[in-house]
Amino acid sequence: MKLFILMQGKQVCEMAGVDESLKRLSSEGVLTGYQALPYYGSAAEIGWPATWEKALEQIRHMQADVVFLQYFHGPIPDPTGFIETVKQLPSRPTVVTSSGDGFGRFTRRPPASLQIASRLSDLTFATQMGGVARDLVRGGARRMTLMPNGYCQVRFNTDLDPAQHDPEFDVVMIGNHWRNLNPTHFMFYARMQRYRQVAALFKRYGKRFGLFGQGWQGVPGAQGPIPYDQQVAVMRRARVVVGAFPHSAMDYYTSDRAQITMRSGIPYVEFYMPRTEKLFLDGEHWHLVRNIRGMLAQCDRLLGLGDAERLALGARAAAHMVAGHSQYHRSRLMVEIIGQVRKAGLAGTPTPLPRFDFFAPDIAREREWPHAALGWN
């Protein structure tokens, strides 16, 4: 399979884990060709019309079997002409779209670029399902398929050394505080919940609470923003990490910070969202809570453990991430599913439902298909 990816970002290095994954799959013989074009960088340099033409030239030259539109939900002009031209090429490429952000049904709805791309694609991967995914299917999207985030195995590939763990904070929270003044918008609610989290954590832990991210200037505990690749180093300055309240309440949704935190080896307290308990084991891989009172109680419980017991808990979660939840694992599964869709499409036969390998142990996969794989029939 020869795969061409219109990659989100200005440079390939911004997607280091995905790039390394696809190169590894090429070295393993799973892919027979791989090329990437970072579309924001190209558009800034030569404009969107020329970017579409540049992509088509590369697709034609490599005779791509698959054209992958990665995280296609930013300030992107109408891709209809580009996608329709791709589908008419002699190699008959399978067109795939992915979505990585949290959206809502009535506010912060998926942008036109994602709606159009998912409608014209053969397959769409998404980090959230629920009502947003159902709306996209009703709008014409085919094969909406859950694909949770993975952690970047290039940036976050080291294990925590317990002997070197000397935390300066009891609790750390990493998350931005975006300005949103629309009280009907879910992000407004999420913003208020994050502020309540921070106030409660500082009240309980004082200077032993560290807050990292943008938009918190003047807020007690604020340490300022950090580079993306420094997240794990910051998490390891704490005994417990608390996840910032999510920006979406759709099924299965988490940002990639959930997987990154579990990879860090520090116990992780996260707010429950629908069906997220199907992804990882509550109390083993992460510690789910329903409200701020529960958050504080869970932090207190984890802090009350001995250092060895708490770090052993974090180490088990980290080992689980390494075993199956990196961007390499997600890329390998996506390529497998794409291959099945392409094979069935070329043969004119029904496509089997995808083989999911990312659910928590003992979760019955067949019970998740109605929620995690929409528009497959």
N, C-alpha and C positions, 0 to 999 in steps of 0.2 A: 504494500500500500504506500503510495506517495502522497504526502500530506503537505499542503500549503496552509499557513496560518496568518491571517491578518491579526497581528498581536497588539493588544492594548498597551499603550505607552509610547514614549518617545524613542526609547532605545530597547534593544533586546535584553540588556542587562537588568532592566526593571522587572523582567519576568525570568530571573535567573533559574528558578526551580523548574519552571515549565520547559525552558530551553534545554536545560540539562537532562530533563526527563525524556524529551523527544529525541535528543541525540543518543541517549542510552538505549531507547527503543530501536533506534536505527542500528546501533552497534550490535544489538541482540538479534537483528534480522526481522523484528516485528514490523518495522517500517523499512521500505526500500528507498525512500527519499523524504527529505524534510527541508523546507525553507520557511523563513519567517519575514514578515514585513511589518514593523511597528507603525501602525497607521496614524497615530497622532504626530509622531516625529516627521513622517513623510508628508502629511498634510500641512504641517507648519512650514516645511521647506519648499514644497512644490505645489501645494493646493490640493483640494479633494479631486477635481477631475483628473489631474495628472496622476494622483495616487491610485485611483481606480484603474487607469490605463497601465500603470507600472505593475500593479498586482496581476492584471490580466496577462501581461507579457510574461511574467514569471510563471504563472499557472500554465500558460500554453507551452512555454519552453520546457518545463519539467514534466508536462503531461500529467498533472496532478489528478489523483483519484479522489481526493478529498480537499475541500476548501472550508476552512474552519474560521468562523468569525468570532473572535474571542471577546467576551465581556462587551457585547455590542449595544451599550446603553448609555453612551455619553453624547456630547455635542457632535453628532454624526449626521451629515445630510442624507436625504432619501437614498437608500442603497438599491432601490428596485432595479434600475437599469443595469447596475453592476451584477447583481445576483442572477437576473434573467439571462445576461450574456454568458455568465459562467455555466449555467445549466445547459446551454446550447453548444458548448465546446465538444469537440470530437471525443475527448476522454470521458465525457458524461460524468463530471465530478459529483460526488455526494456533498451537499451543502449542509454544514452544521453551524449552529449558533450556540453561544453560551451566555449565561447571565450570572453575575456574581454579587449584585447588590440586593439590598432589601427594599422591596416596593410595597405599596398598598393598593387597595382596590378603588378607593375613592379620593384619597390624597396621596401625593407622591406616586402617581401611577407610572407604569413602565413607559419610557419615552417612545416616540414614534419609530426610532431606529430599531429598537428591540421588537416592537410589535410587527413591523414590516419584515424584518429578517426572520423571525420565528415563523411567520406565515409562509414565507417562501422557502424555508429550509426543510430538509428531510428529517431533521432531528434537532432538538434544542435541549441542552443541559442547563440546569438551574440549581442554585444553592437554596432556593425556597420553593415550596409548592403551595398547596392550599388555594384560596380564592383567586390570587393573582394568576396562578398557573391555569386554573379552570377558565378564567376570563380570556387568557391568551389562546387556549384551545378553542373556545367559542368563537374567537376572532379568526380562526383558521390555522393556528399553529398545529403541527403534527409531532407526535412523539415527544411531548414534554417529559423530561426525565430528570429525576433528582440526581444531583452530583454534588455532595458536600465539599467544602473546601478541604484542602490538605495543607500541611505546613511545608514551608520551603526547606527542602533538605540540603540546599546549598548554603543558605544563611544560618540555619539552625541545626547543625549536625553534631554538636558536642554534647556529651553527657555531663550532668552535674556531679562534681566531686564532693561528697558529703564532708570530707575532711577539710575542704576549703570553704565551706559554706559558713559565712560569718555575717548574717543579715543585719542591716541597720534599721529596717522597718519590720513591724509585725505584719502589716497589711499594705499591699500596693494595688492601685487601680490605674489602668492605662485606658484612656478614652478621650475623645475630643468633646468639646462643649459648643456645638454649632448654634448660631443665632437663628431662631425661628419664632416669629411672633404671631403665627396663625394658630389660634387655639383649637381649630378643627383638624389640624394636621397631626398625624401620629408622631412625627418627629418633634413636635412641640411637647407632646406628652412624654416622649422618651427623654427629651432635654430636661424637663422638670424632674423626672424620676432620677436622672443622673445627678442633678443638683441635690436632691434629697438624700441620695446615697452618700455623696461626698460629705454633706453636713453631718449625717449620722455616723459615718466612719471617723471623721475628725473629732466629733464629740466623744466617741468611745475610746479612740486610741491616741488622740493628740498628735504629738510629734513623732509617734511611732507609725503614723499613717503617711504614705507617700502617694501623691497624685501626679500623674504624668499625662500630658496631652496638650492640645491647643485650646485656647479660649477660656482658660481658668485663671487668668491674671487676677491677682488680688484675693483669690479664694484660699482659705486656710488649707495648708497641706500641699499646695501647688508647687511642683518642681519644674514645670515648663515642658515643652514638647521634646520628643526624642526622635532620632532617625529610626526608620522602619527596622533596620537590621540590628538595632540595639535593644529590641524588646526583651529578648530572653535574658540578656545581661541585667536589665533593670528588674525583671521578675525575680531573678536569683538574689537580689538585694533584700528580698522579703521572706517571711515565713509562710505567708498565705497570699494568693492573688485573687482579687475580686474582679469579675467581669463587669464592664460598664453596661447599663441597661440597653438592650438591643434596639435598633432602629426599625425593626420589622416584627410583626406578630404573626407572620405566616408560618405554615407547617415546616418544621425541620430547620428553620433559619438560624444560622450563626455566622458571624464574620470569621475570617481565618484566624483571628486572635484566639479563638477557643482551642484550635488544634495547636497553635504555637505555644499557648500557655501550658497545655498538657504535656507538650514536648519538653518544656523547661525543667520538669522535675519538681516543681513547687505545687502543692495542692491548690486546686482551683475551684472557687465558688462562683456559680453562674446562675442567672435568672432563667427559670423555666419558660420556654415557649412551646407551643403545640408540637407534639411528637418528637421533641428533641431528646426525650428519654429513650427513644428507639436507636439513637446513634451511638451513645456511650453509656456505660453502666453508672447510674447514680450511686454515689458512695464509694466507687472504686476508681473510675477514671476522672470524674468530676463530681461536684456536690451542688445539686440543684436546689434553688430556693424560690419561693413564690412571692415574697415581699421583703421589705427592708428589715423588719423584725427577724424574719427567718435568716436573712443575710448575716446579721450581727450574731445570732445564735450559732450559726454554722461556723463563722470565723472564730468565735470564742471556743467552740468545741475543738476545732483543729489546732488552735493555739494552745489548748490545754493538753494536747498530746506531748509525749516526750519527743525530743528532736529526732531521735533515731526512728521512731514509729511514724512521725509525720513525713520525714524524708523517704522512708520506705514506701509510703503511700504514693508520694509523688513519683518515685522511681518506677513503680508498677504502671502508672499512667503513661509515663514517658516511653517505657518499653512497648506498651500497646500502640502508641503513635508510631514508633519506629517500625513496628511489625506490619503496619497496614494503612497508615494515614498520612503519608507524605504526598507531595505533588506528583512524585513518580508513580505512586500507586493509583492516584486518580487518573493520571494520563494514560497509564496502561489499561485501565478499565474503560476509559472513553474510547480508546483506539479499538478495543475488542468489540464494544457495542457498535461503533461506527462500521466496523467490518461486517458485522451481522446484518446491519441495515442495508449496507451497499450490496452484499451478496444476494439478499432477498429481493432488493429492488431490481437488480439486473436480471434475476431469474424469474421475476414476476410471481414470487411465492410469498406467503405471509411471513412477517418478521416475528421471531419469538420474543417474548418479553425479556428484558435485560436481566443478566445475572448480576445482582448487587452483592458486593463483598464488603460494604462499609458499615453495615448495621452492627449493633452491639451483639455479643455472643448470646445465643439462645433466642434471639428475635426471629419469629417465623417470617421469612421473606415473602412468602405468598400472601400473607396478610397485609403487607406493606404495598404491594403492587397497586391496589386501587388508589392509594394516596401518593405514591412515588413515581408512577408511570402512567401519564394521562395521554389520551389521543393516540393510542397504539393500534386501535382496531379500526 
